[in-house]
Amino acid sequence: MLTTYCHTYSLSTVVANRPTAKAMDISSLPRIDVSSTVYSERYAVYIAYSNKVKMMEWISDRFDEEITYHLPNNGDLKLSILGIGSGDGKFEVKMIMKLKKKFRLIDCTVVEPSAERMASYRKLVKDEKNALFGVTFDWRQETFQEFCKANPDRSKKFHFVSLIHCAYYIHKRDLDYYMDVITRWTEGKILIMQDADVSIFGLLDKKFPGVYNGLRPLILGDTIMDSFKTLGMSFETSSLPCELDITACFDNDSRDGKLLLDFLLQVVGLVDDGPPEALKMVKEFLKSEGFSYTRNGRNWVENPTQVIIITPTSRKM
Ligand SMILES: C[S@@+](CC[C@H](N)C(=O)[O-])C[C@H]1O[C@@H](n2cnc3c(N)ncnc32)[C@H](O)[C@@H]1O
């Protein structure tokens, strides 16, 4: 059954839908290479100013009910799980710890192309070795696309697959194919978290069409849900009301502000090397009424995360 609990963010959506006065051209700036430390630095700042704690709260409060209790009812089974784009593993390890309460043995395959992030994940596993007793890891430093190519006829099924904020790196034209692969590999639950259409990225994309060239068309929550509709699969979805503190973006001397603006536009050097006109347009948009708001002297924007849960056995075709 399809259950939708989407919040509407009417003011922000109205602002983003206003006709774009002028196209913004930042094509002279390098795109962030997602496997580099340049990306890691900017992502760390983005996370520091995000209340992604909502995602941690979801894992603490909802994960068991939405995922754990639906997995095989046999605690002696060795649970097989797959993490795609796992990053430094902070969210994944939290989920594994939840699963550990029910399953003594867990076999976790980690697909993450960045060597640096995988090293951080491995360190976290080492630091938490007591809590993770009984969990084995198969480290795959590669992209999901490479992992799929190397395992075309995979027969061993996963009981649980997670993609937490990583489906941006699948090209839209390939999305249905990869979502189909994931569902065929899974016999339990799939958890996807992705920026919602009314997240800051979705609204910047609407306001400045083409700004994300190279990464785009931008994959957002709705794009993923459309893909499962195309595949004839039902899913459950909800929206986590995350926020982002953008105050630093308005301080020209703030290093964090520079890195955060870079992350929002997925480029390197917007403040110091970018066209001044583009910087002005972005800042005006971020400050515009109905888009950001002030609380405790800080500027905030809504930046919801879409949670999508798929049960592959619901496939109709
Ligand atoms: C926004 S981060 C999210 C990391 C982690 N899941 C989290 O929520 O903290 C996106 C991650 O996807 C990884 N990634 C990029 N391209 C990928 C691809 N083609 N396949 C799998 N992962 C990819 C990046 O290296 C990065 O660690």
The ligand as an SDF file (V2000), in Angstrom:
LIG
                    3D

 27 29  0  0  0  0  0  0  0  0999 V2000
   26.1660   12.8230    0.4610 C   0  0  0  0  0  0  0  0  0  0  0  0
   27.3070   11.5600    0.7870 S   0  0  0  0  0  0  0  0  0  0  0  0
   26.3810   10.5260    1.8960 C   0  0  0  0  0  0  0  0  0  0  0  0
   27.2370    9.6020    2.6990 C   0  0  0  0  0  0  0  0  0  0  0  0
   26.4920    8.7890    3.7650 C   0  0  0  0  0  0  0  0  0  0  0  0
   25.5250    7.8810    3.1940 N   0  0  0  0  0  0  0  0  0  0  0  0
   25.8380    9.7420    4.7360 C   0  0  0  0  0  0  0  0  0  0  0  0
   24.6070    9.8940    4.6620 O   0  0  0  0  0  0  0  0  0  0  0  0
   26.5510   10.3570    5.5320 O   0  0  0  0  0  0  0  0  0  0  0  0
   27.2690   10.6450   -0.7260 C   0  0  0  0  0  0  0  0  0  0  0  0
   28.1940    9.4420   -0.7520 C   0  0  0  0  0  0  0  0  0  0  0  0
   27.9790    8.7320   -1.9900 O   0  0  0  0  0  0  0  0  0  0  0  0
   29.2430    8.3060   -2.4600 C   0  0  0  0  0  0  0  0  0  0  0  0
   29.1240    8.0980   -3.9160 N   0  0  0  0  0  0  0  0  0  0  0  0
   29.3790    8.9710   -4.9230 C   0  0  0  0  0  0  0  0  0  0  0  0
   29.1650    8.4210   -6.1170 N   0  0  0  0  0  0  0  0  0  0  0  0
   28.7490    7.1540   -5.8810 C   0  0  0  0  0  0  0  0  0  0  0  0
   28.3880    6.0680   -6.7270 C   0  0  0  0  0  0  0  0  0  0  0  0
   28.3700    6.1870   -8.0390 N   0  0  0  0  0  0  0  0  0  0  0  0
   28.0550    4.8960   -6.1440 N   0  0  0  0  0  0  0  0  0  0  0  0
   28.0510    4.7730   -4.8030 C   0  0  0  0  0  0  0  0  0  0  0  0
   28.3700    5.7850   -3.9470 N   0  0  0  0  0  0  0  0  0  0  0  0
   28.7170    6.9520   -4.4800 C   0  0  0  0  0  0  0  0  0  0  0  0
   30.1720    9.4400   -2.0960 C   0  0  0  0  0  0  0  0  0  0  0  0
   31.5370    9.0430   -2.0970 O   0  0  0  0  0  0  0  0  0  0  0  0
   29.6600    9.8370   -0.7290 C   0  0  0  0  0  0  0  0  0  0  0  0
   30.3160    9.1550    0.3070 O   0  0  0  0  0  0  0  0  0  0  0  0
  1  2  1  0
  2  3  1  0
  2 10  1  0
  3  4  1  0
  4  5  1  0
  5  6  1  0
  5  7  1  0
  7  8  2  0
  7  9  1  0
 10 11  1  0
 11 12  1  0
 11 26  1  0
 12 13  1  0
 13 14  1  0
 13 24  1  0
 14 15  1  0
 14 23  1  0
 15 16  2  0
 16 17  1  0
 17 18  1  0
 17 23  2  0
 18 19  1  0
 18 20  2  0
 20 21  1  0
 21 22  2  0
 22 23  1  0
 24 25  1  0
 24 26  1  0
 26 27  1  0
M  CHG  2   2   1   9  -1
M  END
$$$$
